[in-house]
Amino acid sequence: MHFKGVEILLNILFCGDANIAKGIFMSVLSVCAHMPPPCVYILTASIGKHTAIPESFAKSLETATRCKVALIDVTNEFSSY
């Protein structure tokens, strides 16, 4: 996307556990249908009953959408809480 001759790169951050993976996938597919592929960051953790989004999901999303996807698992940082 360009604005006044300058290319704009879109960065999107999602935060959540494995329960929102399908929603992330649909959201990124929708964005990619209307814009150049964004850089997607996914912040996740396994805390209590919540399971982190697996790395395999990030790779599948990257393959399907040609977006750059970074999965940031902060389970270790929150394990003492």
Buried (B, 14 or more C-beta within 10 A) or exposed (E): EEEEEEEEEEEBEBEBBBEBBEEBBEBBEEBBEEEBBBEBBBBBBBBEEEBBBBEEBBEBBBEEBEBEBEBBBBEEEEEEE
